[in-house]
Amino acid sequence: MNPAIPKSRPDRDPEIRFREPVVGDGIRLWEIARDSQVLDVNSSYAYVLWCHDFASTSIVAERDERAVGFVTGYRKPTRPDVLMVWQVAVDADQRGSGIAARMLTTLFERCRPDGVTSMHTTISPDNLASQRLFASVADRLGLGFGSESLFAVTDFPDAHQPEDLYILAAPTT
């Protein structure tokens, strides 16, 4: 009987590299989103365009020169101090090893010198895994963590759960 080999921690794993996406990553990001079976999958064009226009506010995790995860984000036009996270995805065989949290933390730290002070995202009320992920990122970054209702079921033309806005920001005194 072989003992189980624990997954390596990505913050200690030299095989994981984080970088800005490039146009050539668009196809792979679309594949990761599609294969996640939980994300709303955008068109392949949207991922290619995102890699072109929003590379500075997005991140790719790669192992052996292959993208294994991504975060897409943008700065809110009316609040350029806010990094709005659009999607977070990690390949199924890489999940559970902390890559998503490390991508979010690395991306936020990369955007801080440009004036980003808080991170927002939307999460459906039943997505406890994402809620825990963003709570852990807030803790890592020393940010407060809260939420408020944003979109109701009636705001969508198709079957869609409500979406709450999660806010990671410096605690107010």
C-alpha positions, 0 to 999 in steps of 0.5 A, a space after each residue: 500500500 502506497 501512502 498518499 502524497 499530499 499536493 504541494 502548496 502553490 506558494 511553495 511550488 516553483 512549477 506554478 508561474 503567474 503572469 498577465 494573459 496574452 491573446 494566445 491564452 484566450 482559447 485556453 481560458 475559454 476551455 478552462 471556463 467551459 470545462 469548469 461546468 460551473 461558470 457562465 461560459 462567455 464566447 471564445 471571442 470574449 476571452 480573446 478580447 479580454 486577454 487583449 484589452 484587460 490583461 493588466 487586470 487579469 492573471 494566468 497561472 501556468 504549470 509546464 508552460 500550460 495555463 491551468 487557471 485564470 482570473 479575469 477582472 477590470 477596473 470599474 470605470 466609475 471607481 478606478 480604485 476597485 478591481 472587479 473580478 469577473 471570473 476565477 477558474 482552475 483546472 479540475 486536476 489543480 483545484 484544492 491546492 490554493 492556486 485560486 487564492 494565490 492568483 487573486 492575491 497576486 493580481 491584487 498586489 500587482 494592481 495596488 501600485 496603480 491605485 487599486 485599494 479594494 476588490 469586488 466580485 459577485 457570487 450567488 448565495 449558494 456558492 459557499 466555496 467562492 464565498 470562502 475563497 474570497 474571505 480567505 483572500 481578504 484575510 491574506 490581504 488584511 482587508 475587510 470582507 462584506 457583502 450586499 445584495 446586487 442583482 435579483 432573479 428578476 434582473 435576468 432574462 433567463 434562469 439565473 440565481 441572484 448575485 450578491 456583491 462581495 467587497 474586500 476593502 480596508 476596514 473603515 474606522 
